[in-house]
Amino acid sequence: MKKTGIINAELMKQIAALGHMELFLIGDAGMPIPKGVPVIDLALCEGVPSFAAVLDAVLRETEVEFYYLAEEIAQRNPGLLEHIRQVMPGIPSERMPHAALKEMTRECKFAVRTGEYSPFPNVVLRAGVTF
């Protein structure tokens, strides 16, 4: 049995299978996921698990070289934006309209659904390499 880190078997399987530059999503409870994109649904109830808790756990397991956010997060959820910046210091990013971010999810290898209910807590991450 795995002792530390992510213990969700499907999430670990998807993370382990990531290749360089592949995209994946961590999203809120209501983020629409395009057909064909596998969903790892962690949502239990409002706020459980939180977006921040899932992001933090995934970042401990995954090399990320770039990320994409909805530009609306700056006005509607500045506290979460600050958290994202703190847990991914020095990692380049791009903001785009939320509608464009939703379109980008079509390219994701998988999506993780959290129980988050706050505005615009969605991030598309691009896998990096550790060498």
N, CA, C and O atoms as a GROMACS GRO file, in nm:
protein
  524
    1MET      N    1   0.084  -0.118   0.000
    1MET     CA    2   0.000   0.000   0.000
    1MET      C    3   0.089   0.124   0.000
    1MET      O    4   0.189   0.131   0.072
    2LYS      N    5   0.051   0.222  -0.081
    2LYS     CA    6   0.124   0.349  -0.087
    2LYS      C    7   0.113   0.421   0.046
    2LYS      O    8   0.004   0.430   0.103
    3LYS      N    9   0.224   0.474   0.096
    3LYS     CA   10   0.227   0.534   0.229
    3LYS      C   11   0.200   0.684   0.230
    3LYS      O   12   0.139   0.734   0.324
    4THR      N   13   0.244   0.756   0.129
    4THR     CA   14   0.231   0.901   0.131
    4THR      C   15   0.184   0.953  -0.004
    4THR      O   16   0.181   0.881  -0.103
    5GLY      N   17   0.147   1.079  -0.004
    5GLY     CA   18   0.105   1.143  -0.128
    5GLY      C   19  -0.036   1.103  -0.168
    5GLY      O   20  -0.117   1.063  -0.085
    6ILE      N   21  -0.063   1.112  -0.296
    6ILE     CA   22  -0.196   1.081  -0.348
    6ILE      C   23  -0.219   0.931  -0.338
    6ILE      O   24  -0.137   0.851  -0.383
    7ILE      N   25  -0.332   0.894  -0.279
    7ILE     CA   26  -0.366   0.752  -0.267
    7ILE      C   27  -0.482   0.713  -0.358
    7ILE      O   28  -0.520   0.596  -0.362
    8ASN      N   29  -0.540   0.809  -0.431
    8ASN     CA   30  -0.645   0.777  -0.527
    8ASN      C   31  -0.580   0.704  -0.644
    8ASN      O   32  -0.499   0.762  -0.716
    9ALA      N   33  -0.615   0.578  -0.663
    9ALA     CA   34  -0.550   0.493  -0.763
    9ALA      C   35  -0.563   0.548  -0.905
    9ALA      O   36  -0.466   0.548  -0.980
   10GLU      N   37  -0.681   0.593  -0.943
   10GLU     CA   38  -0.701   0.642  -1.079
   10GLU      C   39  -0.621   0.770  -1.104
   10GLU      O   40  -0.564   0.787  -1.211
   11LEU      N   41  -0.618   0.859  -1.006
   11LEU     CA   42  -0.542   0.983  -1.023
   11LEU      C   43  -0.393   0.952  -1.035
   11LEU      O   44  -0.325   1.010  -1.119
   12MET      N   45  -0.342   0.863  -0.952
   12MET     CA   46  -0.200   0.828  -0.960
   12MET      C   47  -0.168   0.762  -1.095
   12MET      O   48  -0.063   0.788  -1.153
   13LYS      N   49  -0.258   0.680  -1.144
   13LYS     CA   50  -0.239   0.615  -1.274
   13LYS      C   51  -0.228   0.721  -1.385
   13LYS      O   52  -0.140   0.714  -1.470
   14GLN      N   53  -0.318   0.818  -1.383
   14GLN     CA   54  -0.317   0.922  -1.486
   14GLN      C   55  -0.192   1.010  -1.476
   14GLN      O   56  -0.132   1.044  -1.578
   15ILE      N   57  -0.152   1.045  -1.354
   15ILE     CA   58  -0.032   1.127  -1.336
   15ILE      C   59   0.091   1.051  -1.386
   15ILE      O   60   0.175   1.107  -1.456
   16ALA      N   61   0.101   0.924  -1.349
   16ALA     CA   62   0.216   0.843  -1.388
   16ALA      C   63   0.225   0.826  -1.540
   16ALA      O   64   0.334   0.807  -1.594
   17ALA      N   65   0.112   0.832  -1.608
   17ALA     CA   66   0.110   0.813  -1.753
   17ALA      C   67   0.132   0.942  -1.832
   17ALA      O   68   0.141   0.938  -1.954
   18LEU      N   69   0.142   1.056  -1.763
   18LEU     CA   70   0.162   1.183  -1.833
   18LEU      C   71   0.295   1.186  -1.908
   18LEU      O   72   0.397   1.139  -1.858
   19GLY      N   73   0.291   1.241  -2.027
   19GLY     CA   74   0.411   1.267  -2.104
   19GLY      C   75   0.438   1.416  -2.109
   19GLY      O   76   0.351   1.497  -2.078
   20HIS      N   77   0.559   1.451  -2.148
   20HIS     CA   78   0.599   1.591  -2.157
   20HIS      C   79   0.504   1.669  -2.247
   20HIS      O   80   0.473   1.626  -2.358
   21MET      N   81   0.459   1.782  -2.197
   21MET     CA   82   0.373   1.878  -2.265
   21MET      C   83   0.227   1.836  -2.273
   21MET      O   84   0.147   1.907  -2.334
   22GLU      N   85   0.190   1.724  -2.214
   22GLU     CA   86   0.048   1.688  -2.212
   22GLU      C   87  -0.025   1.775  -2.111
   22GLU      O   88   0.029   1.813  -2.007
   23LEU      N   89  -0.150   1.807  -2.144
   23LEU     CA   90  -0.233   1.894  -2.062
   23LEU      C   91  -0.329   1.813  -1.976
   23LEU      O   92  -0.376   1.707  -2.016
   24PHE      N   93  -0.357   1.866  -1.856
   24PHE     CA   94  -0.463   1.809  -1.774
   24PHE      C   95  -0.526   1.921  -1.692
   24PHE      O   96  -0.465   2.025  -1.670
   25LEU      N   97  -0.648   1.897  -1.647
   25LEU     CA   98  -0.728   1.998  -1.579
   25LEU      C   99  -0.753   1.962  -1.434
   25LEU      O  100  -0.777   1.846  -1.401
   26ILE      N  101  -0.745   2.061  -1.348
   26ILE     CA  102  -0.803   2.052  -1.214
   26ILE      C  103  -0.912   2.157  -1.211
   26ILE      O  104  -0.885   2.276  -1.231
   27GLY      N  105  -1.035   2.114  -1.185
   27GLY     CA  106  -1.147   2.207  -1.196
   27GLY      C  107  -1.244   2.200  -1.080
   27GLY      O  108  -1.235   2.113  -0.993
   28ASP      N  109  -1.336   2.294  -1.081
   28ASP     CA  110  -1.438   2.301  -0.977
   28ASP      C  111  -1.550   2.201  -1.002
   28ASP      O  112  -1.548   2.127  -1.101
   29ALA      N  113  -1.647   2.199  -0.912
   29ALA     CA  114  -1.755   2.102  -0.919
   29ALA      C  115  -1.843   2.120  -1.043
   29ALA      O  116  -1.910   2.026  -1.086
   30GLY      N  117  -1.844   2.240  -1.100
   30GLY     CA  118  -1.932   2.265  -1.214
   30GLY      C  119  -1.864   2.281  -1.349
   30GLY      O  120  -1.930   2.308  -1.448
   31MET      N  121  -1.733   2.264  -1.354
   31MET     CA  122  -1.662   2.283  -1.481
   31MET      C  123  -1.706   2.175  -1.581
   31MET      O  124  -1.696   2.056  -1.552
   32PRO      N  125  -1.754   2.217  -1.698
   32PRO     CA  126  -1.795   2.116  -1.796
   32PRO      C  127  -1.671   2.047  -1.855
   32PRO      O  128  -1.573   2.112  -1.891
   33ILE      N  129  -1.678   1.917  -1.864
   33ILE     CA  130  -1.568   1.838  -1.918
   33ILE      C  131  -1.614   1.783  -2.053
   33ILE      O  132  -1.719   1.719  -2.061
   34PRO      N  133  -1.537   1.806  -2.158
   34PRO     CA  134  -1.577   1.757  -2.290
   34PRO      C  135  -1.587   1.604  -2.294
   34PRO      O  136  -1.514   1.534  -2.225
   35LYS      N  137  -1.678   1.555  -2.376
   35LYS     CA  138  -1.690   1.411  -2.397
   35LYS      C  139  -1.558   1.355  -2.444
   35LYS      O  140  -1.488   1.416  -2.526
   36GLY      N  141  -1.524   1.240  -2.392
   36GLY     CA  142  -1.401   1.174  -2.431
   36GLY      C  143  -1.282   1.203  -2.340
   36GLY      O  144  -1.182   1.131  -2.344
   37VAL      N  145  -1.292   1.307  -2.258
   37VAL     CA  146  -1.184   1.336  -2.163
   37VAL      C  147  -1.217   1.262  -2.034
   37VAL      O  148  -1.320   1.288  -1.972
   38PRO      N  149  -1.131   1.169  -1.991
   38PRO     CA  150  -1.158   1.096  -1.867
   38PRO      C  151  -1.165   1.192  -1.748
   38PRO      O  152  -1.086   1.285  -1.737
   39VAL      N  153  -1.260   1.166  -1.658
   39VAL     CA  154  -1.280   1.250  -1.540
   39VAL      C  155  -1.251   1.168  -1.415
   39VAL      O  156  -1.305   1.059  -1.396
   40ILE      N  157  -1.166   1.222  -1.331
   40ILE     CA  158  -1.143   1.165  -1.199
   40ILE      C  159  -1.223   1.253  -1.105
   40ILE      O  160  -1.183   1.365  -1.073
   41ASP      N  161  -1.338   1.202  -1.060
   41ASP     CA  162  -1.431   1.281  -0.980
   41ASP      C  163  -1.402   1.261  -0.832
   41ASP      O  164  -1.437   1.158  -0.774
   42LEU      N  165  -1.338   1.361  -0.772
   42LEU     CA  166  -1.307   1.357  -0.629
   42LEU      C  167  -1.413   1.427  -0.546
   42LEU      O  168  -1.410   1.419  -0.423
   43ALA      N  169  -1.507   1.497  -0.610
   43ALA     CA  170  -1.606   1.579  -0.540
   43ALA      C  171  -1.692   1.493  -0.448
   43ALA      O  172  -1.745   1.390  -0.488
   44LEU      N  173  -1.704   1.538  -0.323
   44LEU     CA  174  -1.788   1.470  -0.225
   44LEU      C  175  -1.908   1.557  -0.190
   44LEU      O  176  -2.022   1.510  -0.192
   45CYS      N  177  -1.882   1.682  -0.156
   45CYS     CA  178  -1.986   1.779  -0.125
   45CYS      C  179  -1.924   1.918  -0.142
   45CYS      O  180  -1.806   1.930  -0.171
   46GLU      N  181  -2.003   2.022  -0.123
   46GLU     CA  182  -1.954   2.158  -0.141
   46GLU      C  183  -1.824   2.180  -0.062
   46GLU      O  184  -1.820   2.168   0.060
   47GLY      N  185  -1.718   2.213  -0.136
   47GLY     CA  186  -1.590   2.245  -0.075
   47GLY      C  187  -1.501   2.127  -0.041
   47GLY      O  188  -1.388   2.146   0.005
   48VAL      N  189  -1.548   2.005  -0.064
   48VAL     CA  190  -1.470   1.886  -0.027
   48VAL      C  191  -1.453   1.796  -0.148
   48VAL      O  192  -1.552   1.748  -0.204
   49PRO      N  193  -1.330   1.772  -0.190
   49PRO     CA  194  -1.210   1.841  -0.146
   49PRO      C  195  -1.201   1.979  -0.213
   49PRO      O  196  -1.260   2.002  -0.319
   50SER      N  197  -1.127   2.067  -0.151
   50SER     CA  198  -1.111   2.201  -0.208
   50SER      C  199  -1.016   2.196  -0.328
   50SER      O  200  -0.935   2.105  -0.342
   51PHE      N  201  -1.030   2.296  -0.414
   51PHE     CA  202  -0.940   2.309  -0.528
   51PHE      C  203  -0.796   2.318  -0.479
   51PHE      O  204  -0.707   2.251  -0.533
   52ALA      N  205  -0.772   2.402  -0.378
   52ALA     CA  206  -0.635   2.424  -0.329
   52ALA      C  207  -0.574   2.296  -0.276
   52ALA      O  208  -0.456   2.269  -0.302
   53ALA      N  209  -0.650   2.216  -0.202
   53ALA     CA  210  -0.597   2.090  -0.147
   53ALA      C  211  -0.559   1.993  -0.259
   53ALA      O  212  -0.456   1.927  -0.252
   54VAL      N  213  -0.643   1.986  -0.361
   54VAL     CA  214  -0.614   1.895  -0.473
   54VAL      C  215  -0.494   1.946  -0.552
   54VAL      O  216  -0.405   1.868  -0.586
   55LEU      N  217  -0.490   2.075  -0.582
   55LEU     CA  218  -0.376   2.132  -0.654
   55LEU      C  219  -0.246   2.106  -0.579
   55LEU      O  220  -0.148   2.062  -0.638
   56ASP      N  221  -0.246   2.132  -0.449
   56ASP     CA  222  -0.125   2.112  -0.369
   56ASP      C  223  -0.078   1.967  -0.376
   56ASP      O  224   0.041   1.942  -0.392
   57ALA      N  225  -0.170   1.874  -0.362
   57ALA     CA  226  -0.134   1.731  -0.366
   57ALA      C  227  -0.081   1.691  -0.503
   57ALA      O  228   0.017   1.617  -0.513
   58VAL      N  229  -0.146   1.738  -0.608
   58VAL     CA  230  -0.103   1.704  -0.745
   58VAL      C  231   0.036   1.762  -0.773
   58VAL      O  232   0.118   1.697  -0.838
   59LEU      N  233   0.062   1.883  -0.726
   59LEU     CA  234   0.192   1.945  -0.751
   59LEU      C  235   0.306   1.872  -0.679
   59LEU      O  236   0.420   1.877  -0.724
   60ARG      N  237   0.275   1.806  -0.568
   60ARG     CA  238   0.378   1.727  -0.499
   60ARG      C  239   0.414   1.602  -0.578
   60ARG      O  240   0.520   1.543  -0.557
   61GLU      N  241   0.327   1.560  -0.670
   61GLU     CA  242   0.346   1.436  -0.745
   61GLU      C  243   0.385   1.460  -0.892
   61GLU      O  244   0.427   1.366  -0.960
   62THR      N  245   0.372   1.582  -0.940
   62THR     CA  246   0.378   1.609  -1.084
   62THR      C  247   0.472   1.724  -1.116
   62THR      O  248   0.474   1.826  -1.046
   63GLU      N  249   0.550   1.708  -1.220
   63GLU     CA  250   0.632   1.817  -1.272
   63GLU      C  251   0.547   1.900  -1.368
   63GLU      O  252   0.494   1.847  -1.466
   64VAL      N  253   0.534   2.029  -1.339
   64VAL     CA  254   0.452   2.119  -1.422
   64VAL      C  255   0.544   2.227  -1.478
   64VAL      O  256   0.622   2.286  -1.404
   65GLU      N  257   0.533   2.252  -1.610
   65GLU     CA  258   0.618   2.353  -1.672
   65GLU      C  259   0.542   2.479  -1.713
   65GLU      O  260   0.604   2.581  -1.744
   66PHE      N  261   0.409   2.472  -1.713
   66PHE     CA  262   0.329   2.587  -1.756
   66PHE      C  263   0.186   2.564  -1.710
   66PHE      O  264   0.144   2.449  -1.693
   67TYR      N  265   0.111   2.673  -1.689
   67TYR     CA  266  -0.030   2.656  -1.655
   67TYR      C  267  -0.114   2.769  -1.715
   67TYR      O  268  -0.064   2.877  -1.745
   68TYR      N  269  -0.242   2.740  -1.732
   68TYR     CA  270  -0.338   2.832  -1.791
   68TYR      C  271  -0.454   2.854  -1.693
   68TYR      O  272  -0.503   2.760  -1.632
   69LEU      N  273  -0.496   2.980  -1.680
   69LEU     CA  274  -0.606   3.018  -1.592
   69LEU      C  275  -0.704   3.106  -1.668
   69LEU      O  276  -0.670   3.165  -1.770
   70ALA      N  277  -0.826   3.113  -1.617
   70ALA     CA  278  -0.923   3.210  -1.668
   70ALA      C  279  -0.885   3.348  -1.616
   70ALA      O  280  -0.853   3.364  -1.498
   71GLU      N  281  -0.888   3.447  -1.703
   71GLU     CA  282  -0.850   3.583  -1.660
   71GLU      C  283  -0.946   3.637  -1.554
   71GLU      O  284  -0.909   3.725  -1.477
   72GLU      N  285  -1.068   3.584  -1.549
   72GLU     CA  286  -1.167   3.631  -1.453
   72GLU      C  287  -1.128   3.602  -1.307
   72GLU      O  288  -1.183   3.663  -1.216
   73ILE      N  289  -1.037   3.510  -1.285
   73ILE     CA  290  -0.997   3.474  -1.149
   73ILE      C  291  -0.938   3.594  -1.074
   73ILE      O  292  -0.953   3.604  -0.952
   74ALA      N  293  -0.871   3.683  -1.144
   74ALA     CA  294  -0.807   3.798  -1.080
   74ALA      C  295  -0.909   3.885  -1.006
   74ALA      O  296  -0.881   3.931  -0.895
   75GLN      N  297  -1.023   3.907  -1.065
   75GLN     CA  298  -1.127   3.991  -1.004
   75GLN      C  299  -1.218   3.912  -0.911
   75GLN      O  300  -1.257   3.962  -0.805
   76ARG      N  301  -1.251   3.789  -0.949
   76ARG     CA  302  -1.354   3.713  -0.879
   76ARG      C  303  -1.302   3.622  -0.768
   76ARG      O  304  -1.379   3.580  -0.681
   77ASN      N  305  -1.171   3.590  -0.770
   77ASN     CA  306  -1.116   3.497  -0.671
   77ASN      C  307  -0.968   3.527  -0.647
   77ASN      O  308  -0.883   3.440  -0.665
   78PRO      N  309  -0.936   3.652  -0.607
   78PRO     CA  310  -0.796   3.691  -0.593
   78PRO      C  311  -0.719   3.611  -0.488
   78PRO      O  312  -0.598   3.590  -0.502
   79GLY      N  313  -0.786   3.565  -0.384
   79GLY     CA  314  -0.719   3.485  -0.283
   79GLY      C  315  -0.669   3.353  -0.339
   79GLY      O  316  -0.558   3.310  -0.308
   80LEU      N  317  -0.751   3.288  -0.420
   80LEU     CA  318  -0.710   3.162  -0.481
   80LEU      C  319  -0.600   3.187  -0.585
   80LEU      O  320  -0.508   3.106  -0.598
   81LEU      N  321  -0.609   3.298  -0.658
   81LEU     CA  322  -0.503   3.331  -0.753
   81LEU      C  323  -0.370   3.346  -0.680
   81LEU      O  324  -0.267   3.297  -0.727
   82GLU      N  325  -0.370   3.410  -0.566
   82GLU     CA  326  -0.248   3.426  -0.487
   82GLU      C  327  -0.195   3.290  -0.441
   82GLU      O  328  -0.074   3.266  -0.443
   83HIS      N  329  -0.285   3.201  -0.401
   83HIS     CA  330  -0.242   3.066  -0.360
   83HIS      C  331  -0.175   2.994  -0.478
   83HIS      O  332  -0.071   2.930  -0.461
   84ILE      N  333  -0.235   3.004  -0.594
   84ILE     CA  334  -0.178   2.939  -0.713
   84ILE      C  335  -0.038   2.993  -0.740
   84ILE      O  336   0.055   2.916  -0.766
   85ARG      N  337  -0.023   3.123  -0.734
   85ARG     CA  338   0.109   3.183  -0.756
   85ARG      C  339   0.211   3.135  -0.653
   85ARG      O  340   0.327   3.111  -0.686
   86GLN      N  341   0.168   3.120  -0.528
   86GLN     CA  342   0.259   3.078  -0.422
   86GLN      C  343   0.303   2.933  -0.437
   86GLN      O  344   0.418   2.900  -0.408
   87VAL      N  345   0.213   2.846  -0.483
   87VAL     CA  346   0.250   2.704  -0.494
   87VAL      C  347   0.319   2.672  -0.626
   87VAL      O  348   0.372   2.562  -0.644
   88MET      N  349   0.318   2.767  -0.720
   88MET     CA  350   0.386   2.746  -0.848
   88MET      C  351   0.479   2.864  -0.879
   88MET      O  352   0.469   2.924  -0.987
   89PRO      N  353   0.568   2.898  -0.786
   89PRO     CA  354   0.655   3.013  -0.810
   89PRO      C  355   0.750   2.988  -0.927
   89PRO      O  356   0.808   2.880  -0.940
   90GLY      N  357   0.763   3.088  -1.011
   90GLY     CA  358   0.855   3.077  -1.124
   90GLY      C  359   0.804   2.997  -1.242
   90GLY      O  360   0.870   2.990  -1.345
   91ILE      N  361   0.687   2.936  -1.229
   91ILE     CA  362   0.631   2.860  -1.342
   91ILE      C  363   0.552   2.958  -1.428
   91ILE      O  364   0.461   3.024  -1.380
   92PRO      N  365   0.587   2.967  -1.555
   92PRO     CA  366   0.516   3.061  -1.642
   92PRO      C  367   0.369   3.022  -1.659
   92PRO      O  368   0.331   2.905  -1.645
   93SER      N  369   0.288   3.123  -1.688
   93SER     CA  370   0.144   3.100  -1.702
   93SER      C  371   0.084   3.194  -1.805
   93SER      O  372   0.148   3.289  -1.851
   94GLU      N  373  -0.039   3.164  -1.841
   94GLU     CA  374  -0.114   3.249  -1.933
   94GLU      C  375  -0.257   3.256  -1.883
   94GLU      O  376  -0.313   3.155  -1.839
   95ARG      N  377  -0.316   3.375  -1.891
   95ARG     CA  378  -0.458   3.390  -1.859
   95ARG      C  379  -0.534   3.414  -1.988
   95ARG      O  380  -0.485   3.480  -2.080
   96MET      N  381  -0.654   3.361  -1.992
   96MET     CA  382  -0.740   3.374  -2.109
   96MET      C  383  -0.885   3.382  -2.062
   96MET      O  384  -0.914   3.348  -1.948
   97PRO      N  385  -0.975   3.425  -2.148
   97PRO     CA  386  -1.116   3.425  -2.108
   97PRO      C  387  -1.160   3.283  -2.068
   97PRO      O  388  -1.112   3.184  -2.123
   98HIS      N  389  -1.251   3.278  -1.971
   98HIS     CA  390  -1.298   3.148  -1.921
   98HIS      C  391  -1.351   3.060  -2.034
   98HIS      O  392  -1.330   2.939  -2.035
   99ALA      N  393  -1.419   3.120  -2.130
   99ALA     CA  394  -1.472   3.042  -2.243
   99ALA      C  395  -1.359   2.976  -2.321
   99ALA      O  396  -1.373   2.862  -2.365
  100ALA      N  397  -1.247   3.045  -2.339
  100ALA     CA  398  -1.132   2.987  -2.410
  100ALA      C  399  -1.068   2.875  -2.327
  100ALA      O  400  -1.024   2.775  -2.383
  101LEU      N  401  -1.064   2.892  -2.195
  101LEU     CA  402  -1.010   2.787  -2.109
  101LEU      C  403  -1.096   2.661  -2.121
  101LEU      O  404  -1.044   2.549  -2.126
  102LYS      N  405  -1.228   2.679  -2.124
  102LYS     CA  406  -1.318   2.564  -2.140
  102LYS      C  407  -1.291   2.494  -2.274
  102LYS      O  408  -1.293   2.371  -2.280
  103GLU      N  409  -1.268   2.570  -2.378
  103GLU     CA  410  -1.236   2.509  -2.509
  103GLU      C  411  -1.104   2.432  -2.501
  103GLU      O  412  -1.092   2.324  -2.560
  104MET      N  413  -1.007   2.484  -2.429
  104MET     CA  414  -0.877   2.420  -2.416
  104MET      C  415  -0.888   2.283  -2.350
  104MET      O  416  -0.806   2.195  -2.375
  105THR      N  417  -0.990   2.264  -2.266
  105THR     CA  418  -1.003   2.136  -2.196
  105THR      C  419  -1.025   2.020  -2.293
  105THR      O  420  -1.005   1.904  -2.255
  106ARG      N  421  -1.064   2.049  -2.414
  106ARG     CA  422  -1.079   1.942  -2.516
  106ARG      C  423  -0.946   1.872  -2.542
  106ARG      O  424  -0.943   1.756  -2.583
  107GLU      N  425  -0.835   1.943  -2.518
  107GLU     CA  426  -0.701   1.889  -2.543
  107GLU      C  427  -0.643   1.816  -2.421
  107GLU      O  428  -0.533   1.762  -2.428
  108CYS      N  429  -0.716   1.816  -2.310
  108CYS     CA  430  -0.663   1.757  -2.188
  108CYS      C  431  -0.664   1.605  -2.192
  108CYS      O  432  -0.756   1.543  -2.245
  109LYS      N  433  -0.561   1.547  -2.136
  109LYS     CA  434  -0.551   1.401  -2.127
  109LYS      C  435  -0.649   1.347  -2.024
  109LYS      O  436  -0.704   1.239  -2.040
  110PHE      N  437  -0.671   1.424  -1.917
  110PHE     CA  438  -0.770   1.389  -1.815
  110PHE      C  439  -0.809   1.514  -1.738
  110PHE      O  440  -0.743   1.618  -1.749
  111ALA      N  441  -0.916   1.503  -1.661
  111ALA     CA  442  -0.964   1.613  -1.578
  111ALA      C  443  -0.990   1.562  -1.438
  111ALA      O  444  -1.034   1.448  -1.418
  112VAL      N  445  -0.963   1.648  -1.340
  112VAL     CA  446  -0.989   1.617  -1.200
  112VAL      C  447  -1.098   1.712  -1.152
  112VAL      O  448  -1.083   1.834  -1.158
  113ARG      N  449  -1.208   1.656  -1.104
  113ARG     CA  450  -1.320   1.736  -1.053
  113ARG      C  451  -1.310   1.743  -0.902
  113ARG      O  452  -1.305   1.641  -0.835
  114THR      N  453  -1.307   1.865  -0.849
  114THR     CA  454  -1.302   1.887  -0.704
  114THR      C  455  -1.441   1.926  -0.655
  114THR      O  456  -1.535   1.935  -0.734
  115GLY      N  457  -1.454   1.948  -0.526
  115GLY     CA  458  -1.580   1.994  -0.469
  115GLY      C  459  -1.586   2.146  -0.455
  115GLY      O  460  -1.673   2.198  -0.385
  116GLU      N  461  -1.495   2.214  -0.520
  116GLU     CA  462  -1.483   2.360  -0.507
  116GLU      C  463  -1.606   2.431  -0.565
  116GLU      O  464  -1.653   2.396  -0.674
  117TYR      N  465  -1.657   2.530  -0.491
  117TYR     CA  466  -1.771   2.610  -0.534
  117TYR      C  467  -1.737   2.757  -0.555
  117TYR      O  468  -1.826   2.834  -0.590
  118SER      N  469  -1.614   2.798  -0.535
  118SER     CA  470  -1.578   2.940  -0.551
  118SER      C  471  -1.562   2.973  -0.700
  118SER      O  472  -1.553   2.882  -0.782
  119PRO      N  473  -1.559   3.103  -0.736
  119PRO     CA  474  -1.553   3.142  -0.877
  119PRO      C  475  -1.418   3.114  -0.944
  119PRO      O  476  -1.312   3.147  -0.891
  120PHE      N  477  -1.424   3.053  -1.059
  120PHE     CA  478  -1.311   3.033  -1.151
  120PHE      C  479  -1.190   2.958  -1.094
  120PHE      O  480  -1.076   2.995  -1.122
  121PRO      N  481  -1.211   2.854  -1.014
  121PRO     CA  482  -1.097   2.775  -0.965
  121PRO      C  483  -1.066   2.660  -1.060
  121PRO      O  484  -1.083   2.543  -1.026
  122ASN      N  485  -1.022   2.694  -1.177
  122ASN     CA  486  -0.991   2.595  -1.279
  122ASN      C  487  -0.854   2.625  -1.336
  122ASN      O  488  -0.821   2.740  -1.365
  123VAL      N  489  -0.773   2.521  -1.352
  123VAL     CA  490  -0.640   2.539  -1.407
  123VAL      C  491  -0.609   2.424  -1.502
  123VAL      O  492  -0.633   2.308  -1.470
  124VAL      N  493  -0.556   2.459  -1.617
  124VAL     CA  494  -0.502   2.359  -1.709
  124VAL      C  495  -0.351   2.360  -1.690
  124VAL      O  496  -0.285   2.463  -1.706
  125LEU      N  497  -0.298   2.244  -1.656
  125LEU     CA  498  -0.154   2.230  -1.629
  125LEU      C  499  -0.088   2.157  -1.744
  125LEU      O  500  -0.147   2.068  -1.805
  126ARG      N  501   0.035   2.197  -1.775
  126ARG     CA  502   0.113   2.130  -1.879
  126ARG      C  503   0.228   2.056  -1.813
  126ARG      O  504   0.310   2.115  -1.742
  127ALA      N  505   0.234   1.928  -1.837
  127ALA     CA  506   0.336   1.843  -1.775
  127ALA      C  507   0.475   1.879  -1.826
  127ALA      O  508   0.496   1.903  -1.945
  128GLY      N  509   0.568   1.881  -1.733
  128GLY     CA  510   0.709   1.905  -1.766
  128GLY      C  511   0.787   1.776  -1.754
  128GLY      O  512   0.730   1.667  -1.747
  129VAL      N  513   0.918   1.789  -1.753
  129VAL     CA  514   1.007   1.674  -1.734
  129VAL      C  515   1.099   1.705  -1.616
  129VAL      O  516   1.123   1.821  -1.584
  130THR      N  517   1.149   1.601  -1.554
  130THR     CA  518   1.234   1.619  -1.435
  130THR      C  519   1.382   1.614  -1.467
  130THR      O  520   1.465   1.612  -1.376
  131PHE      N  521   1.415   1.612  -1.594
  131PHE     CA  522   1.557   1.611  -1.632
  131PHE      C  523   1.586   1.720  -1.731
  131PHE      O  524   1.700   1.735  -1.775
   0.00000   0.00000   0.00000
